[in-house]
Amino acid sequence: MPYQDTIDYLYSRLPMFSRIGAAAIKNNLDNTLSICQFLGNPENKYKTIHVAGTNGKGSTSHMLASIFQEAGYTTGLYTSPHLYDFRERIKVNGELCSKEFVVSFTNKMKGLIEEIEPSFFELTVGMAFEYFAEKKCDIAIIETGLGGRLDSTNVISPELSIITNIGWDHMALLGNTLPAIAYEKAGIIKKETPVVISEIIPATKNVFDEKANSMNAPIYFAEDFLQLQTFQNNWHTALFEFTQPLIHFLDAPLFTKNFTVACDLPGKYQCKNLKGVLVAVQLLSQMGWNLKAPKVLAALKKVKTNTGLMGRWECIQENPRVVLDVAHNEHGIKALLEQLETIHFNQLHIVTGMVKDKDITAVLSLLPKNANYYFTQSHLPRALPANELAILAKDLGIEGATYDNVNLAIATATKNANQNDLIIVIGSIFLVAEVDRGLYN
Protein backbone atom coordinates (compact mmCIF):
# COMPACT_ATOMS: atom_id res chain seq x y z
CA MET A 1 0.00 0.00 0.00
CA PRO A 2 1.53 3.39 -0.98
CA TYR A 3 2.34 5.94 1.74
CA GLN A 4 -0.58 8.29 1.07
CA ASP A 5 -3.01 5.37 1.00
CA THR A 6 -1.56 4.26 4.33
CA ILE A 7 -2.08 7.68 5.88
CA ASP A 8 -5.63 7.81 4.52
CA TYR A 9 -6.26 4.38 6.04
CA LEU A 10 -4.99 5.51 9.45
CA TYR A 11 -7.09 8.67 9.40
CA SER A 12 -10.25 6.93 8.26
CA ARG A 13 -9.95 3.65 10.18
CA LEU A 14 -8.85 4.94 13.59
CA PRO A 15 -10.70 7.36 15.90
CA MET A 16 -8.67 10.60 15.94
CA PHE A 17 -8.99 13.12 18.78
CA SER A 18 -7.90 16.10 16.69
CA ARG A 19 -10.82 15.47 14.35
CA ILE A 20 -13.66 14.16 16.52
CA GLY A 21 -12.65 15.08 20.07
CA ALA A 22 -13.44 13.09 23.21
CA ALA A 23 -15.07 10.19 21.35
CA ALA A 24 -11.57 9.07 20.32
CA ILE A 25 -10.28 8.82 23.90
CA LYS A 26 -9.99 5.46 25.69
CA ASN A 27 -10.16 5.46 29.49
CA ASN A 28 -7.49 2.81 30.02
CA LEU A 29 -4.09 1.70 28.74
CA ASP A 30 -5.20 -1.75 27.61
CA ASN A 31 -4.82 -1.18 23.87
CA THR A 32 -1.43 0.46 24.25
CA LEU A 33 -0.20 -2.41 26.40
CA SER A 34 -1.49 -4.90 23.82
CA ILE A 35 0.28 -3.03 21.01
CA CYS A 36 3.54 -2.88 22.95
CA GLN A 37 3.34 -6.58 23.82
CA PHE A 38 2.64 -7.46 20.19
CA LEU A 39 5.77 -5.51 19.20
CA GLY A 40 7.95 -7.10 21.87
CA ASN A 41 7.90 -4.06 24.17
CA PRO A 42 10.19 -1.80 22.15
CA GLU A 43 9.74 1.00 24.70
CA ASN A 44 12.06 -0.91 27.04
CA LYS A 45 14.98 -0.96 24.58
CA TYR A 46 16.15 2.61 25.19
CA LYS A 47 15.95 5.26 27.90
CA THR A 48 13.13 7.80 27.95
CA ILE A 49 12.10 11.14 29.41
CA HIS A 50 8.38 11.77 29.88
CA VAL A 51 6.90 15.27 29.49
CA ALA A 52 3.37 16.37 30.46
CA GLY A 53 1.64 19.68 31.14
CA THR A 54 -1.12 21.97 29.95
CA ASN A 55 1.17 24.23 27.91
CA GLY A 56 4.85 24.17 27.07
CA LYS A 57 5.30 20.43 26.86
CA GLY A 58 6.03 20.57 23.14
CA SER A 59 8.65 23.31 23.52
CA THR A 60 10.15 21.51 26.51
CA SER A 61 10.34 18.23 24.61
CA HIS A 62 12.04 19.87 21.64
CA MET A 63 14.54 21.68 23.88
CA LEU A 64 15.49 18.40 25.55
CA ALA A 65 15.78 16.62 22.20
CA SER A 66 18.07 19.38 20.90
CA ILE A 67 20.26 19.07 24.01
CA PHE A 68 20.69 15.31 23.71
CA GLN A 69 21.31 15.56 19.96
CA GLU A 70 23.97 18.20 20.54
CA ALA A 71 25.60 15.95 23.14
CA GLY A 72 25.98 13.21 20.52
CA TYR A 73 23.18 10.87 21.56
CA THR A 74 20.84 9.24 19.04
CA THR A 75 17.65 10.93 20.18
CA GLY A 76 14.05 10.04 19.49
CA LEU A 77 11.28 12.61 19.82
CA TYR A 78 7.56 11.82 19.97
CA THR A 79 5.13 14.77 19.97
CA SER A 80 1.58 15.50 18.84
CA PRO A 81 -0.34 16.69 16.99
CA HIS A 82 1.54 17.42 13.79
CA LEU A 83 1.22 20.58 11.71
CA TYR A 84 1.84 19.54 8.10
CA ASP A 85 3.22 16.03 7.90
CA PHE A 86 2.12 13.05 9.99
CA ARG A 87 5.77 12.06 10.36
CA GLU A 88 6.49 15.21 12.41
CA ARG A 89 5.21 13.18 15.35
CA ILE A 90 8.10 10.72 15.17
CA LYS A 91 11.65 12.00 14.69
CA VAL A 92 15.17 10.76 15.32
CA ASN A 93 17.87 13.42 15.53
CA GLY A 94 15.45 15.91 14.00
CA GLU A 95 14.68 13.75 10.95
CA LEU A 96 11.13 12.64 10.20
CA CYS A 97 10.54 8.92 10.35
CA SER A 98 10.61 7.35 6.92
CA LYS A 99 7.53 6.84 4.78
CA GLU A 100 8.63 3.25 4.24
CA PHE A 101 8.52 2.61 7.97
CA VAL A 102 5.01 4.07 8.30
CA VAL A 103 3.81 1.77 5.51
CA SER A 104 5.52 -1.39 6.77
CA PHE A 105 4.45 -0.79 10.37
CA THR A 106 0.82 -0.23 9.40
CA ASN A 107 0.76 -3.35 7.24
CA LYS A 108 2.22 -5.37 10.10
CA MET A 109 -0.40 -4.03 12.52
CA LYS A 110 -3.54 -4.43 10.41
CA GLY A 111 -4.56 -7.71 11.99
CA LEU A 112 -4.22 -6.29 15.50
CA ILE A 113 -6.01 -3.09 14.43
CA GLU A 114 -9.00 -5.15 13.33
CA GLU A 115 -8.88 -7.14 16.56
CA ILE A 116 -8.57 -4.43 19.24
CA GLU A 117 -9.68 -1.30 17.32
CA PRO A 118 -7.17 1.14 18.81
CA SER A 119 -7.39 4.90 18.54
CA PHE A 120 -5.17 6.83 16.15
CA PHE A 121 -3.08 8.03 19.10
CA GLU A 122 -2.67 4.56 20.59
CA LEU A 123 -1.35 3.19 17.33
CA THR A 124 1.00 6.11 16.67
CA VAL A 125 2.49 5.74 20.15
CA GLY A 126 3.31 2.13 19.33
CA MET A 127 4.68 3.23 15.95
CA ALA A 128 7.01 5.71 17.66
CA PHE A 129 8.22 3.15 20.20
CA GLU A 130 8.99 0.67 17.44
CA TYR A 131 10.77 3.24 15.27
CA PHE A 132 13.01 4.41 18.12
CA ALA A 133 13.99 0.81 18.80
CA GLU A 134 14.68 0.16 15.12
CA LYS A 135 16.91 3.26 14.98
CA LYS A 136 18.72 2.15 18.15
CA CYS A 137 18.03 5.37 19.99
CA ASP A 138 19.99 6.08 23.15
CA ILE A 139 17.12 8.09 24.54
CA ALA A 140 13.65 9.22 23.46
CA ILE A 141 11.76 12.29 24.62
CA ILE A 142 8.10 11.30 24.92
CA GLU A 143 5.40 13.98 25.11
CA THR A 144 1.98 13.05 26.45
CA GLY A 145 -1.07 13.68 24.33
CA LEU A 146 -3.33 15.07 27.05
CA GLY A 147 -3.52 14.32 30.73
CA GLY A 148 -0.97 11.77 31.84
CA ARG A 149 -2.41 9.07 34.07
CA LEU A 150 -4.39 7.40 31.26
CA ASP A 151 -2.39 8.79 28.35
CA SER A 152 -1.17 6.12 25.96
CA THR A 153 2.43 7.20 26.48
CA ASN A 154 2.18 6.34 30.18
CA VAL A 155 3.51 2.82 29.74
CA ILE A 156 7.17 3.88 29.80
CA SER A 157 9.58 3.77 32.73
CA PRO A 158 11.45 7.04 32.23
CA GLU A 159 14.76 8.28 33.55
CA LEU A 160 12.98 11.44 34.63
CA SER A 161 9.58 13.11 34.23
CA ILE A 162 8.76 16.77 33.65
CA ILE A 163 5.41 18.45 34.23
CA THR A 164 5.50 21.94 32.74
CA ASN A 165 2.44 23.60 34.24
CA ILE A 166 -1.25 23.23 34.97
CA GLY A 167 -3.96 25.36 33.37
CA TRP A 168 -7.53 25.26 32.16
CA ASP A 169 -7.79 22.92 29.18
CA HIS A 170 -9.61 19.69 28.30
CA MET A 171 -11.75 20.10 31.43
CA ALA A 172 -14.41 17.70 30.12
CA LEU A 173 -11.79 14.95 30.10
CA LEU A 174 -9.42 15.91 32.91
CA GLY A 175 -11.60 17.61 35.52
CA ASN A 176 -13.06 21.02 36.20
CA THR A 177 -10.65 22.13 38.92
CA LEU A 178 -6.92 22.76 38.74
CA PRO A 179 -6.17 20.09 41.40
CA ALA A 180 -8.20 17.57 39.40
CA ILE A 181 -6.28 18.40 36.22
CA ALA A 182 -3.01 18.24 38.17
CA TYR A 183 -3.95 14.79 39.47
CA GLU A 184 -4.22 13.50 35.90
CA LYS A 185 -0.90 15.07 34.88
CA ALA A 186 0.76 13.74 38.04
CA GLY A 187 -0.07 10.25 36.82
CA ILE A 188 3.24 10.20 34.91
CA ILE A 189 5.20 10.30 38.19
CA LYS A 190 6.82 6.89 38.58
CA LYS A 191 8.24 5.02 41.56
CA GLU A 192 11.62 6.35 42.69
CA THR A 193 11.92 8.39 39.49
CA PRO A 194 12.78 12.11 39.69
CA VAL A 195 10.14 14.59 38.56
CA VAL A 196 10.65 18.26 37.74
CA ILE A 197 7.78 20.76 37.94
CA SER A 198 8.57 23.73 35.71
CA GLU A 199 6.04 26.18 37.15
CA ILE A 200 4.60 26.31 40.65
CA ILE A 201 0.89 27.02 41.04
CA PRO A 202 -0.26 27.13 44.70
CA ALA A 203 -3.51 25.31 43.93
CA THR A 204 -1.65 22.26 42.55
CA LYS A 205 1.61 22.05 44.49
CA ASN A 206 0.19 19.71 47.14
CA VAL A 207 -1.13 17.36 44.45
CA PHE A 208 2.38 16.89 43.07
CA ASP A 209 3.98 16.62 46.50
CA GLU A 210 1.52 13.96 47.61
CA LYS A 211 1.88 11.92 44.43
CA ALA A 212 5.68 12.11 44.52
CA ASN A 213 5.76 11.12 48.19
CA SER A 214 3.46 8.17 47.55
CA MET A 215 5.84 6.97 44.81
CA ASN A 216 9.00 7.78 46.78
CA ALA A 217 9.94 9.96 43.81
CA PRO A 218 12.32 12.91 44.31
CA ILE A 219 10.49 16.07 43.27
CA TYR A 220 12.10 19.33 42.16
CA PHE A 221 10.16 22.56 41.69
CA ALA A 222 12.31 24.43 39.20
CA GLU A 223 11.51 27.84 40.66
CA ASP A 224 13.22 26.78 43.89
CA PHE A 225 16.50 26.53 42.02
CA LEU A 226 16.40 29.03 39.18
CA GLN A 227 15.20 32.62 39.22
CA LEU A 228 14.89 34.87 36.20
CA GLN A 229 16.93 38.01 36.80
CA THR A 230 16.67 39.83 33.48
CA PHE A 231 14.92 39.25 30.19
CA GLN A 232 15.86 40.75 26.86
CA ASN A 233 13.58 40.14 23.91
CA ASN A 234 14.26 40.39 20.21
CA TRP A 235 12.71 38.66 17.26
CA HIS A 236 15.21 35.86 16.85
CA THR A 237 16.80 35.15 20.21
CA ALA A 238 15.55 35.46 23.76
CA LEU A 239 18.23 36.09 26.37
CA PHE A 240 17.91 35.01 29.97
CA GLU A 241 20.00 35.30 33.07
CA PHE A 242 19.39 32.90 35.92
CA THR A 243 20.76 32.59 39.42
CA GLN A 244 20.94 29.29 41.29
CA PRO A 245 20.87 30.05 45.01
CA LEU A 246 19.90 26.48 45.98
CA ILE A 247 22.23 24.55 43.71
CA HIS A 248 23.68 22.61 46.65
CA PHE A 249 21.42 19.70 45.71
CA LEU A 250 23.97 18.84 43.00
CA ASP A 251 27.48 17.48 43.54
CA ALA A 252 28.83 19.14 40.39
CA PRO A 253 26.50 21.78 38.92
CA LEU A 254 26.74 22.35 35.17
CA PHE A 255 26.54 26.11 35.42
CA THR A 256 27.96 28.90 37.54
CA LYS A 257 25.65 30.70 39.95
CA ASN A 258 24.79 33.28 37.31
CA PHE A 259 24.68 32.46 33.63
CA THR A 260 22.98 33.62 30.46
CA VAL A 261 20.91 31.44 28.14
CA ALA A 262 20.12 32.30 24.54
CA CYS A 263 17.24 30.34 23.03
CA ASP A 264 15.91 30.45 19.47
CA LEU A 265 12.36 29.93 20.77
CA PRO A 266 11.59 33.60 21.47
CA GLY A 267 8.86 34.57 23.86
CA LYS A 268 9.05 35.48 27.52
CA TYR A 269 6.81 32.51 28.31
CA GLN A 270 9.71 30.20 27.34
CA CYS A 271 11.49 31.29 30.54
CA LYS A 272 9.29 28.95 32.58
CA ASN A 273 9.91 26.06 30.21
CA LEU A 274 13.65 26.75 30.32
CA LYS A 275 13.70 26.56 34.12
CA GLY A 276 12.28 23.05 34.01
CA VAL A 277 14.64 22.00 31.23
CA LEU A 278 17.75 23.36 32.95
CA VAL A 279 16.96 21.69 36.28
CA ALA A 280 16.19 18.43 34.44
CA VAL A 281 19.47 18.61 32.50
CA GLN A 282 21.46 19.08 35.68
CA LEU A 283 19.73 16.11 37.29
CA LEU A 284 20.34 13.98 34.20
CA SER A 285 24.00 14.98 34.25
CA GLN A 286 24.20 13.75 37.83
CA MET A 287 22.66 10.46 36.66
CA GLY A 288 25.54 9.87 34.24
CA TRP A 289 24.42 11.46 30.99
CA ASN A 290 27.27 13.31 29.28
CA LEU A 291 25.63 16.74 29.21
CA LYS A 292 28.10 19.61 29.42
CA ALA A 293 27.20 23.28 29.82
CA PRO A 294 28.68 24.45 26.47
CA LYS A 295 26.74 21.78 24.58
CA VAL A 296 23.53 22.55 26.47
CA LEU A 297 23.80 26.26 25.73
CA ALA A 298 24.66 25.59 22.08
CA ALA A 299 21.65 23.28 21.75
CA LEU A 300 19.25 25.87 23.14
CA LYS A 301 20.41 28.37 20.52
CA LYS A 302 19.28 26.07 17.72
CA VAL A 303 16.25 24.12 18.91
CA LYS A 304 14.40 24.87 15.67
CA THR A 305 17.35 23.85 13.51
CA ASN A 306 17.99 20.64 15.43
CA THR A 307 14.40 19.49 15.85
CA GLY A 308 12.24 21.34 13.30
CA LEU A 309 9.88 22.87 15.86
CA MET A 310 7.29 25.25 14.39
CA GLY A 311 4.41 27.38 15.64
CA ARG A 312 5.89 28.86 18.82
CA TRP A 313 6.04 32.64 18.32
CA GLU A 314 7.24 31.87 14.81
CA CYS A 315 7.77 34.81 12.49
CA ILE A 316 7.04 33.85 8.88
CA GLN A 317 7.06 37.31 7.30
CA GLU A 318 8.44 40.79 7.93
CA ASN A 319 6.96 44.18 7.02
CA PRO A 320 4.34 43.66 8.24
CA ARG A 321 5.46 41.00 10.66
CA VAL A 322 3.31 37.85 10.70
CA VAL A 323 3.71 35.58 13.73
CA LEU A 324 2.24 32.10 14.23
CA ASP A 325 1.61 30.83 17.73
CA VAL A 326 -0.35 27.75 18.77
CA ALA A 327 -1.66 29.39 21.97
CA HIS A 328 -5.21 28.09 22.32
CA ASN A 329 -6.29 28.12 25.97
CA GLU A 330 -6.51 30.58 28.84
CA HIS A 331 -3.02 29.87 30.17
CA GLY A 332 -1.43 30.03 26.72
CA ILE A 333 -3.18 33.28 25.75
CA LYS A 334 -2.10 34.95 29.00
CA ALA A 335 1.50 33.98 28.24
CA LEU A 336 1.18 35.34 24.71
CA LEU A 337 -0.23 38.65 25.97
CA GLU A 338 2.71 38.91 28.36
CA GLN A 339 5.01 38.50 25.36
CA LEU A 340 3.18 41.29 23.51
CA GLU A 341 4.02 43.67 26.34
CA THR A 342 7.74 43.21 25.68
CA ILE A 343 7.74 44.18 22.01
CA HIS A 344 7.03 47.27 19.93
CA PHE A 345 4.51 47.53 17.12
CA ASN A 346 1.99 50.04 15.83
CA GLN A 347 -1.34 48.28 15.37
CA LEU A 348 -2.21 44.70 16.31
CA HIS A 349 -4.09 42.41 13.92
CA ILE A 350 -5.37 39.09 15.32
CA VAL A 351 -6.31 36.20 13.05
CA THR A 352 -8.04 33.55 15.11
CA GLY A 353 -10.07 30.36 14.97
CA MET A 354 -10.81 27.81 17.67
CA VAL A 355 -12.20 24.33 18.20
CA LYS A 356 -15.57 23.71 19.79
CA ASP A 357 -14.41 21.94 22.95
CA LYS A 358 -12.31 24.78 24.36
CA ASP A 359 -13.44 27.42 26.87
CA ILE A 360 -13.88 29.93 24.07
CA THR A 361 -15.42 32.68 26.17
CA ALA A 362 -12.53 32.55 28.65
CA VAL A 363 -10.02 32.97 25.82
CA LEU A 364 -11.93 35.73 24.03
CA SER A 365 -12.39 37.69 27.24
CA LEU A 366 -8.60 37.98 27.57
CA LEU A 367 -7.98 39.39 24.10
CA PRO A 368 -7.42 43.15 23.63
CA LYS A 369 -10.48 44.97 22.33
CA ASN A 370 -8.43 47.57 20.45
CA ALA A 371 -6.97 45.04 17.97
CA ASN A 372 -8.25 44.36 14.46
CA TYR A 373 -9.87 40.92 14.25
CA TYR A 374 -10.18 38.37 11.45
CA PHE A 375 -12.25 35.31 12.39
CA THR A 376 -11.70 32.06 10.54
CA GLN A 377 -11.62 28.30 11.13
CA SER A 378 -9.66 25.16 10.42
CA HIS A 379 -11.24 22.50 8.26
CA LEU A 380 -11.96 19.62 10.59
CA PRO A 381 -15.14 18.52 12.43
CA ARG A 382 -14.00 19.93 15.79
CA ALA A 383 -13.58 23.46 14.41
CA LEU A 384 -15.98 26.14 15.57
CA PRO A 385 -17.49 27.86 12.51
CA ALA A 386 -16.03 31.33 12.02
CA ASN A 387 -19.44 33.02 12.12
CA GLU A 388 -20.23 31.43 15.50
CA LEU A 389 -16.86 32.56 16.87
CA ALA A 390 -17.55 36.09 15.62
CA ILE A 391 -20.93 36.13 17.38
CA LEU A 392 -19.37 35.01 20.68
CA ALA A 393 -16.68 37.65 20.30
CA LYS A 394 -19.18 40.41 19.53
CA ASP A 395 -20.98 39.66 22.79
CA LEU A 396 -17.68 40.50 24.51
CA GLY A 397 -17.13 43.71 22.60
CA ILE A 398 -14.81 42.29 19.94
CA GLU A 399 -15.79 42.71 16.30
CA GLY A 400 -14.30 41.58 13.01
CA ALA A 401 -15.08 40.02 9.65
CA THR A 402 -15.12 36.29 8.93
CA TYR A 403 -13.06 34.37 6.36
CA ASP A 404 -13.35 30.92 4.86
CA ASN A 405 -9.74 30.00 5.57
CA VAL A 406 -6.75 31.23 7.50
CA ASN A 407 -4.69 32.17 4.45
CA LEU A 408 -7.40 34.50 3.17
CA ALA A 409 -7.65 36.04 6.64
CA ILE A 410 -3.89 36.62 6.80
CA ALA A 411 -3.86 38.05 3.28
CA THR A 412 -6.58 40.54 4.26
CA ALA A 413 -4.79 41.47 7.46
CA THR A 414 -1.56 41.99 5.50
CA LYS A 415 -3.38 44.25 3.04
CA ASN A 416 -4.83 46.30 5.90
CA ALA A 417 -1.61 46.55 7.90
CA ASN A 418 1.27 48.96 7.58
CA GLN A 419 4.93 47.94 7.83
CA ASN A 420 5.13 48.56 11.58
CA ASP A 421 2.03 46.55 12.44
CA LEU A 422 1.97 43.07 13.95
CA ILE A 423 -0.24 40.23 12.71
CA ILE A 424 -0.58 37.18 14.98
CA VAL A 425 -2.33 33.91 14.16
CA ILE A 426 -3.61 32.19 17.32
CA GLY A 427 -6.38 30.04 18.76
CA SER A 428 -5.69 26.53 17.52
CA ILE A 429 -2.77 24.37 16.48
CA PHE A 430 -5.00 23.13 13.66
CA LEU A 431 -5.46 26.69 12.40
CA VAL A 432 -1.69 27.24 12.34
CA ALA A 433 -1.37 23.92 10.51
CA GLU A 434 -3.42 25.28 7.60
CA VAL A 435 -1.17 28.30 7.03
CA ASP A 436 0.45 27.96 3.62
CA ARG A 437 4.04 28.94 4.41
CA GLY A 438 4.94 29.04 0.75
CA LEU A 439 2.94 32.26 0.46
CA TYR A 440 5.18 34.15 2.86
CA ASN A 441 8.77 35.34 2.77
Secondary structure as the mmCIF struct_conf table of DSSP 4:
data_model
#
loop_
_struct_conf.conf_type_id
_struct_conf.id
_struct_conf.beg_label_comp_id
_struct_conf.beg_label_asym_id
_struct_conf.beg_label_seq_id
_struct_conf.end_label_comp_id
_struct_conf.end_label_asym_id
_struct_conf.end_label_seq_id
HELX_RH_AL_P HELX_RH_AL_P1 TYR A 3 ARG A 13
BEND BEND1 LEU A 14 LEU A 14
HELX_RH_AL_P HELX_RH_AL_P2 PHE A 17 ILE A 20
HELX_RH_3T_P HELX_RH_3T_P1 GLY A 21 ALA A 24
BEND BEND2 ASN A 27 LEU A 29
HELX_RH_AL_P HELX_RH_AL_P3 ASP A 30 PHE A 38
TURN_TY1_P TURN_TY1_P1 LEU A 39 GLY A 40
HELX_RH_3T_P HELX_RH_3T_P2 PRO A 42 ASN A 44
BEND BEND3 LYS A 45 TYR A 46
STRN STRN1 LYS A 47 ALA A 52
BEND BEND4 THR A 54 GLY A 56
HELX_RH_AL_P HELX_RH_AL_P4 LYS A 57 GLU A 70
TURN_TY1_P TURN_TY1_P2 ALA A 71 GLY A 72
STRN STRN2 THR A 75 TYR A 78
BEND BEND5 SER A 80 PRO A 81
BEND BEND6 LEU A 83 TYR A 84
HELX_RH_3T_P HELX_RH_3T_P3 PHE A 86 ARG A 89
STRN STRN3 ILE A 90 VAL A 92
TURN_TY1_P TURN_TY1_P3 ASN A 93 GLY A 94
STRN STRN4 GLU A 95 LEU A 96
HELX_LH_PP_P HELX_LH_PP_P1 CYS A 97 SER A 98
HELX_RH_AL_P HELX_RH_AL_P5 LYS A 99 ILE A 116
HELX_RH_AL_P HELX_RH_AL_P6 PHE A 120 GLU A 134
TURN_TY1_P TURN_TY1_P4 LYS A 135 LYS A 136
BEND BEND7 ASP A 138 ASP A 138
STRN STRN5 ILE A 139 GLU A 143
BEND BEND8 GLY A 145 LEU A 146
BEND BEND9 GLY A 148 GLY A 148
TURN_TY1_P TURN_TY1_P5 ARG A 149 LEU A 150
TURN_TY1_P TURN_TY1_P6 SER A 152 VAL A 155
BEND BEND10 GLU A 159 GLU A 159
STRN STRN6 LEU A 160 ILE A 163
BEND BEND11 TRP A 168 TRP A 168
HELX_RH_AL_P HELX_RH_AL_P7 MET A 171 LEU A 174
BEND BEND12 ASN A 176 THR A 177
HELX_RH_AL_P HELX_RH_AL_P8 LEU A 178 LYS A 185
HELX_RH_3T_P HELX_RH_3T_P4 ALA A 186 ILE A 188
TURN_TY1_P TURN_TY1_P7 LYS A 191 GLU A 192
STRN STRN7 VAL A 195 ILE A 197
BEND BEND13 SER A 198 GLU A 199
HELX_RH_AL_P HELX_RH_AL_P9 PRO A 202 SER A 214
TURN_TY1_P TURN_TY1_P8 MET A 215 ASN A 216
STRN STRN8 ILE A 219 PHE A 221
HELX_RH_3T_P HELX_RH_3T_P5 ALA A 222 ASP A 224
TURN_TY1_P TURN_TY1_P9 PHE A 225 PHE A 225
STRN STRN9 GLN A 227 ASN A 233
BEND BEND14 TRP A 235 HIS A 236
STRN STRN10 ALA A 238 THR A 243
TURN_TY1_P TURN_TY1_P10 PRO A 245 LEU A 246
HELX_RH_3T_P HELX_RH_3T_P6 ILE A 247 PHE A 249
BEND BEND15 LEU A 250 ALA A 252
BEND BEND16 LEU A 254 PHE A 255
BEND BEND17 LYS A 257 LYS A 257
STRN STRN11 ASN A 258 CYS A 263
BEND BEND18 ASP A 264 LEU A 265
BEND BEND19 GLY A 267 GLY A 267
TURN_TY1_P TURN_TY1_P11 LYS A 268 TYR A 269
HELX_RH_AL_P HELX_RH_AL_P10 GLN A 270 GLN A 286
TURN_TY1_P TURN_TY1_P12 MET A 287 GLY A 288
HELX_RH_AL_P HELX_RH_AL_P11 ALA A 293 LYS A 301
TURN_TY1_P TURN_TY1_P13 LYS A 302 LYS A 302
HELX_RH_AL_P HELX_RH_AL_P12 VAL A 303 THR A 307
BEND BEND20 GLY A 311 TRP A 313
STRN STRN12 GLU A 314 GLN A 317
TURN_TY1_P TURN_TY1_P14 GLU A 318 PRO A 320
STRN STRN13 ARG A 321 LEU A 324
BEND BEND21 ASN A 329 ASN A 329
HELX_RH_AL_P HELX_RH_AL_P13 GLU A 330 LEU A 340
TURN_TY1_P TURN_TY1_P15 GLU A 341 THR A 342
BEND BEND22 ILE A 343 ILE A 343
BEND BEND23 ASN A 346 ASN A 346
STRN STRN14 LEU A 348 THR A 352
STRN STRN15 VAL A 355 VAL A 355
TURN_TY1_P TURN_TY1_P16 LYS A 356 ASP A 357
BEND BEND24 LYS A 358 LYS A 358
HELX_RH_AL_P HELX_RH_AL_P14 ILE A 360 LEU A 364
TURN_TY1_P TURN_TY1_P17 SER A 365 LEU A 366
BEND BEND25 LEU A 367 LEU A 367
TURN_TY1_P TURN_TY1_P18 LYS A 369 ASN A 370
BEND BEND26 ALA A 371 ALA A 371
STRN STRN16 ASN A 372 PHE A 375
BEND BEND27 HIS A 379 LEU A 380
TURN_TY1_P TURN_TY1_P19 PRO A 381 ARG A 382
STRN STRN17 ALA A 383 ALA A 383
HELX_LH_PP_P HELX_LH_PP_P2 LEU A 384 PRO A 385
HELX_RH_AL_P HELX_RH_AL_P15 ALA A 386 ASP A 395
TURN_TY1_P TURN_TY1_P20 LEU A 396 GLY A 397
STRN STRN18 GLY A 400 THR A 402
BEND BEND28 ASP A 404 ASN A 405
HELX_RH_AL_P HELX_RH_AL_P16 VAL A 406 ASN A 416
TURN_TY1_P TURN_TY1_P21 GLN A 419 ASN A 420
STRN STRN19 LEU A 422 ILE A 426
BEND BEND29 GLY A 427 GLY A 427
HELX_RH_AL_P HELX_RH_AL_P17 ILE A 429 ALA A 433
TURN_TY1_P TURN_TY1_P22 GLU A 434 GLU A 434
HELX_RH_3T_P HELX_RH_3T_P7 ARG A 437 LEU A 439
#
